[in-house]
């Protein structure tokens, strides 16, 4: 099955006539630059890329902050994860995910 967003095209250059390139999507799959749909799609893409990736890093950030506060107790990243899970369970690793998701998605 072909990708509806890209179509193959032959390069019209005399330098390398066997080269194929990916052409832009046909107009039914695209939107006009600067239109409301364009900005809505860009905003949704930003929400997905930034909001979800920062939310996925919350456990690492939580352990990093705990190491900064009490380096003797948490030691390094691996020990920090082990101590956090041993003391509070795995649910402790996702503390603060909601404000992170909302904050980075705006």
N, C-alpha and C positions, 0 to 999 in steps of 0.2 A: 504494500500500500504506500502511496506517495504521501509526502508531508504537504498538507494544504497551505502551509505558510511559506514554503520555499519551492520554487520550481527550477529545474535545471535549464541552463541556457548555454549556448555556444558562444565563446568569446570571438568577437569579430576582429581581433587584433591579428596583424600579419606576423607578429613576433612568435606567438605560440598558438596556432589555430586549433590544436587539440584540447586546449584548456577549457574546462567547464566552470561556470560560476553559479552561485546561488542568487537568483533574482528576487526582487521584492515581491511580496504577496500580491495577488490580484486584488482589485479594489473591493470586492465583496468581503474580504477578510481583513481589511485595513480601515483606518480612520484618518481623517484629515488632520495634518499637523496644526496644533493650536485650537482645535475644536474642544468642546466640553467633553466629548467621549475620550479624546486623546488624554486630557488632564485627569479624567476619572480613572482611566486605565493606568496611567503613570502613578497616581496616588495609590491605587490598589496594589500595584507592583511594589511600591515602596513599603506599604503596610506589610506585605508578605515577606519581603526580603529583610527588612530591618526589624520589625516587630517579632517575627518568629525566630530569627537567628539570635537576637538578644535574649529572648525568653529561653531558648535552648541552652544558653550559657549560664543561666542563673545558678545552677549547682556549683559550678566552678567559681563563680564570683562570690558566692556565699562562703565557701571554704577559704578563698583568698582573703576575704575580709576578716574571718575568724583567725587566720594565721597572723594577720597584721595586728590584731588586738591582743592575742595571747600566743606568741610564737613558741613558748616553752611547752604549752599544752598540745598544740596542733602540729608543730614541727614543719612538715612539708605537705605537699598536696595529697599524696597517698595516705599519709598518717592522718591528715585533716579529714579526709573522706571517711576513713575507718572510725575515728573518734566521734564524728558527727552521727554516723549511722548507729554506732554502738550506744550512744547516749540518748538519741532522740528518734531513731528509726529512719527509714528511707524517706518518709514524708517531709522530714526536716530539710532535705536538699532542695525542695521546691518552694521554700519560704520566699515570698516576695515576687512570685512569677506574675501575679495579676498587675501590680503597679508597673512592672517592667514592660509587660505586653502593651498596656494602655499608653504608657509614656513614650515608648519608642514607635508606637503605631500612629501617633498624632503628628 
